[in-house]
Amino acid sequence: MKLILLICLLALFTVSADAVVTKNVSVKVNIFKNSNSAELFIEADHDMYTAIYSAEKESFLDLNMGFTLSSPVSSTGGYKIELMGSEHQCDSKPIDVDILFDDIKLDNDLTGELSFQDSDDDIRSSWHQFTLIYPDLLQTDNSQQCSGSLNILASLVL
């Protein structure tokens, strides 16, 4: 049996400044399960992330999004995390955002089987981080509306 969770991270922000500008990026987390099983849990580190635009670098600084994946000790095996989608745009024009998973660039969309890092009497857990690395985003006289989404699938290997 394979238990599957889907997490959707959505970031919206605006670019138009002459200096360093800090904008709050609301990250929406939707978790969909194909059953009511309590075998796999996912929890984001924050409800709100902050994207910082650097006029000097003419880009947003890297955005780190951490989360913890947990499972009861009674579950066997490890887990996999799969990048299901990554779409980013400014003013409706696609932008290429590099994605790191635990500081390693994802060359394919699947992590392979991972083992839980921590364990106590009841729960095994692992902390992970996705990092978004933005390309140069030149300032313009007008504001730019930028948005993006990152979708992952987490599944237990039983």
BALOBA-1460 file (C-alpha; in Angstrom, 3 decimals):
// residues 158
<rec num="1" residu="m" x="0.000" y="0.000" z="0.000"/>
<rec num="2" residu="k" x="1.308" y="3.432" z="-0.840"/>
<rec num="3" residu="l" x="0.160" y="6.513" z="1.064"/>
<rec num="4" residu="i" x="0.428" y="9.725" z="-0.868"/>
<rec num="5" residu="l" x="0.389" y="13.376" z="0.214"/>
<rec num="6" residu="l" x="0.437" y="16.299" z="-2.179"/>
<rec num="7" residu="i" x="1.621" y="19.687" z="-0.976"/>
<rec num="8" residu="c" x="1.177" y="22.833" z="-2.978"/>
<rec num="9" residu="l" x="3.254" y="25.923" z="-2.182"/>
<rec num="10" residu="l" x="2.111" y="29.159" z="-3.792"/>
<rec num="11" residu="a" x="4.075" y="32.403" z="-3.694"/>
<rec num="12" residu="l" x="2.868" y="35.812" z="-4.867"/>
<rec num="13" residu="f" x="4.966" y="38.968" z="-4.829"/>
<rec num="14" residu="t" x="5.514" y="42.332" z="-6.571"/>
<rec num="15" residu="v" x="8.752" y="43.907" z="-7.856"/>
<rec num="16" residu="s" x="9.187" y="47.693" z="-8.232"/>
<rec num="17" residu="a" x="11.745" y="49.472" z="-6.083"/>
<rec num="18" residu="d" x="15.054" y="51.300" z="-6.131"/>
<rec num="19" residu="a" x="16.475" y="49.702" z="-2.971"/>
<rec num="20" residu="v" x="16.136" y="46.506" z="-1.004"/>
<rec num="21" residu="v" x="12.444" y="45.791" z="-0.658"/>
<rec num="22" residu="t" x="10.954" y="43.178" z="1.628"/>
<rec num="23" residu="k" x="7.620" y="41.698" z="0.604"/>
<rec num="24" residu="n" x="5.688" y="39.075" z="2.489"/>
<rec num="25" residu="v" x="5.085" y="35.972" z="0.457"/>
<rec num="26" residu="s" x="2.036" y="34.061" z="1.551"/>
<rec num="27" residu="v" x="2.647" y="30.375" z="1.049"/>
<rec num="28" residu="k" x="-0.525" y="28.377" z="0.696"/>
<rec num="29" residu="v" x="-0.224" y="24.748" z="1.711"/>
<rec num="30" residu="n" x="-2.822" y="22.270" z="0.452"/>
<rec num="31" residu="i" x="-2.451" y="18.678" z="1.551"/>
<rec num="32" residu="f" x="-4.433" y="16.028" z="-0.316"/>
<rec num="33" residu="k" x="-4.506" y="12.406" z="0.829"/>
<rec num="34" residu="n" x="-5.889" y="9.450" z="-1.089"/>
<rec num="35" residu="s" x="-7.102" y="7.908" z="2.180"/>
<rec num="36" residu="n" x="-7.855" y="8.859" z="5.771"/>
<rec num="37" residu="s" x="-4.746" y="7.038" z="6.996"/>
<rec num="38" residu="a" x="-2.630" y="8.710" z="9.647"/>
<rec num="39" residu="e" x="0.604" y="7.125" z="8.388"/>
<rec num="40" residu="l" x="2.294" y="10.221" z="6.929"/>
<rec num="41" residu="f" x="2.220" y="13.826" z="8.158"/>
<rec num="42" residu="i" x="3.734" y="16.961" z="6.657"/>
<rec num="43" residu="e" x="4.104" y="20.319" z="8.392"/>
<rec num="44" residu="a" x="5.591" y="23.502" z="6.911"/>
<rec num="45" residu="d" x="7.987" y="25.518" z="9.095"/>
<rec num="46" residu="h" x="6.024" y="28.736" z="8.568"/>
<rec num="47" residu="d" x="2.637" y="29.899" z="7.377"/>
<rec num="48" residu="m" x="4.301" y="32.969" z="5.843"/>
<rec num="49" residu="y" x="7.634" y="33.281" z="4.025"/>
<rec num="50" residu="t" x="9.389" y="36.506" z="3.061"/>
<rec num="51" residu="a" x="10.901" y="37.112" z="-0.372"/>
<rec num="52" residu="i" x="13.485" y="39.889" z="-0.400"/>
<rec num="53" residu="y" x="14.248" y="41.753" z="-3.624"/>
<rec num="54" residu="s" x="17.814" y="43.053" z="-3.886"/>
<rec num="55" residu="a" x="18.258" y="46.066" z="-6.145"/>
<rec num="56" residu="e" x="22.008" y="45.430" z="-6.061"/>
<rec num="57" residu="k" x="21.634" y="41.853" z="-7.344"/>
<rec num="58" residu="e" x="18.545" y="42.746" z="-9.423"/>
<rec num="59" residu="s" x="16.857" y="39.583" z="-8.216"/>
<rec num="60" residu="f" x="14.986" y="38.086" z="-5.311"/>
<rec num="61" residu="l" x="17.277" y="36.484" z="-2.783"/>
<rec num="62" residu="d" x="17.029" y="32.717" z="-2.408"/>
<rec num="63" residu="l" x="13.796" y="31.625" z="-0.726"/>
<rec num="64" residu="n" x="14.076" y="28.689" z="1.696"/>
<rec num="65" residu="m" x="10.950" y="26.680" z="2.515"/>
<rec num="66" residu="g" x="11.403" y="24.041" z="5.192"/>
<rec num="67" residu="f" x="9.036" y="21.283" z="6.229"/>
<rec num="68" residu="t" x="8.949" y="18.197" z="8.443"/>
<rec num="69" residu="l" x="7.731" y="14.810" z="7.251"/>
<rec num="70" residu="s" x="6.618" y="12.420" z="10.037"/>
<rec num="71" residu="s" x="5.285" y="8.897" z="10.317"/>
<rec num="72" residu="p" x="4.422" y="6.581" z="13.213"/>
<rec num="73" residu="v" x="7.158" y="4.121" z="14.166"/>
<rec num="74" residu="s" x="4.800" y="1.248" z="13.285"/>
<rec num="75" residu="s" x="5.040" y="2.152" z="9.585"/>
<rec num="76" residu="t" x="7.814" y="0.341" z="7.755"/>
<rec num="77" residu="g" x="10.259" y="1.538" z="5.132"/>
<rec num="78" residu="g" x="11.300" y="4.987" z="4.080"/>
<rec num="79" residu="y" x="9.664" y="7.566" z="1.861"/>
<rec num="80" residu="k" x="10.006" y="9.378" z="-1.445"/>
<rec num="81" residu="i" x="9.461" y="13.000" z="-2.363"/>
<rec num="82" residu="e" x="8.618" y="13.879" z="-5.939"/>
<rec num="83" residu="l" x="8.508" y="17.328" z="-7.521"/>
<rec num="84" residu="m" x="5.191" y="17.310" z="-9.366"/>
<rec num="85" residu="g" x="5.356" y="20.820" z="-10.777"/>
<rec num="86" residu="s" x="7.132" y="24.145" z="-10.609"/>
<rec num="87" residu="e" x="5.720" y="27.158" z="-12.421"/>
<rec num="88" residu="h" x="6.892" y="30.744" z="-11.943"/>
<rec num="89" residu="q" x="6.119" y="33.923" z="-13.855"/>
<rec num="90" residu="c" x="6.411" y="37.699" z="-13.814"/>
<rec num="91" residu="d" x="3.837" y="39.687" z="-15.760"/>
<rec num="92" residu="s" x="2.616" y="36.421" z="-17.328"/>
<rec num="93" residu="k" x="6.093" y="35.631" z="-18.710"/>
<rec num="94" residu="p" x="7.632" y="32.369" z="-17.481"/>
<rec num="95" residu="i" x="10.822" y="32.612" z="-15.451"/>
<rec num="96" residu="d" x="13.257" y="29.773" z="-14.777"/>
<rec num="97" residu="v" x="13.661" y="29.219" z="-11.065"/>
<rec num="98" residu="d" x="16.297" y="26.720" z="-9.945"/>
<rec num="99" residu="i" x="15.140" y="24.384" z="-7.205"/>
<rec num="100" residu="l" x="17.342" y="22.827" z="-4.558"/>
<rec num="101" residu="f" x="16.188" y="20.001" z="-2.305"/>
<rec num="102" residu="d" x="18.292" y="19.937" z="0.869"/>
<rec num="103" residu="d" x="20.942" y="22.059" z="-0.917"/>
<rec num="104" residu="i" x="21.170" y="19.700" z="-3.909"/>
<rec num="105" residu="k" x="19.873" y="20.782" z="-7.318"/>
<rec num="106" residu="l" x="17.092" y="18.540" z="-8.548"/>
<rec num="107" residu="d" x="18.146" y="17.172" z="-11.930"/>
<rec num="108" residu="n" x="15.131" y="14.899" z="-12.094"/>
<rec num="109" residu="d" x="11.847" y="15.187" z="-10.309"/>
<rec num="110" residu="l" x="12.318" y="12.373" z="-7.776"/>
<rec num="111" residu="t" x="14.508" y="12.130" z="-4.669"/>
<rec num="112" residu="g" x="14.752" y="8.342" z="-4.543"/>
<rec num="113" residu="e" x="14.011" y="6.477" z="-1.329"/>
<rec num="114" residu="l" x="14.922" y="8.414" z="1.818"/>
<rec num="115" residu="s" x="15.215" y="7.221" z="5.413"/>
<rec num="116" residu="f" x="13.756" y="9.057" z="8.381"/>
<rec num="117" residu="q" x="16.435" y="11.055" z="10.230"/>
<rec num="118" residu="d" x="14.991" y="11.150" z="13.750"/>
<rec num="119" residu="s" x="12.966" y="8.744" z="15.844"/>
<rec num="120" residu="d" x="11.408" y="8.617" z="19.284"/>
<rec num="121" residu="d" x="9.081" y="6.056" z="20.844"/>
<rec num="122" residu="d" x="6.124" y="6.983" z="18.648"/>
<rec num="123" residu="i" x="7.176" y="9.041" z="15.605"/>
<rec num="124" residu="r" x="9.914" y="8.989" z="12.972"/>
<rec num="125" residu="s" x="10.576" y="12.318" z="11.269"/>
<rec num="126" residu="s" x="12.800" y="14.181" z="8.826"/>
<rec num="127" residu="w" x="13.252" y="17.857" z="8.139"/>
<rec num="128" residu="h" x="13.762" y="18.988" z="4.547"/>
<rec num="129" residu="q" x="14.088" y="22.260" z="2.683"/>
<rec num="130" residu="f" x="13.306" y="23.427" z="-0.811"/>
<rec num="131" residu="t" x="15.277" y="26.484" z="-1.932"/>
<rec num="132" residu="l" x="14.111" y="28.629" z="-4.843"/>
<rec num="133" residu="i" x="16.886" y="30.459" z="-6.685"/>
<rec num="134" residu="y" x="15.558" y="33.261" z="-8.857"/>
<rec num="135" residu="p" x="17.098" y="34.571" z="-12.073"/>
<rec num="136" residu="d" x="17.846" y="38.252" z="-12.625"/>
<rec num="137" residu="l" x="14.610" y="40.252" z="-12.524"/>
<rec num="138" residu="l" x="15.401" y="43.751" z="-13.706"/>
<rec num="139" residu="q" x="13.486" y="46.635" z="-12.220"/>
<rec num="140" residu="t" x="11.152" y="48.579" z="-14.450"/>
<rec num="141" residu="d" x="9.321" y="51.868" z="-14.143"/>
<rec num="142" residu="n" x="6.125" y="49.893" z="-13.568"/>
<rec num="143" residu="s" x="5.430" y="47.279" z="-10.944"/>
<rec num="144" residu="q" x="5.655" y="43.635" z="-11.984"/>
<rec num="145" residu="q" x="3.258" y="41.004" z="-10.700"/>
<rec num="146" residu="c" x="5.124" y="37.765" z="-10.043"/>
<rec num="147" residu="s" x="3.785" y="34.442" z="-8.856"/>
<rec num="148" residu="g" x="4.811" y="30.849" z="-8.649"/>
<rec num="149" residu="s" x="3.910" y="27.419" z="-7.397"/>
<rec num="150" residu="l" x="5.832" y="24.385" z="-6.267"/>
<rec num="151" residu="n" x="3.979" y="21.058" z="-5.993"/>
<rec num="152" residu="i" x="5.442" y="17.996" z="-4.308"/>
<rec num="153" residu="l" x="4.230" y="14.461" z="-3.703"/>
<rec num="154" residu="a" x="5.347" y="12.598" z="-0.579"/>
<rec num="155" residu="s" x="4.768" y="8.854" z="-0.336"/>
<rec num="156" residu="l" x="5.734" y="6.109" z="2.102"/>
<rec num="157" residu="v" x="7.650" y="3.102" z="0.831"/>
<rec num="158" residu="l" x="6.116" y="0.116" z="2.602"/>
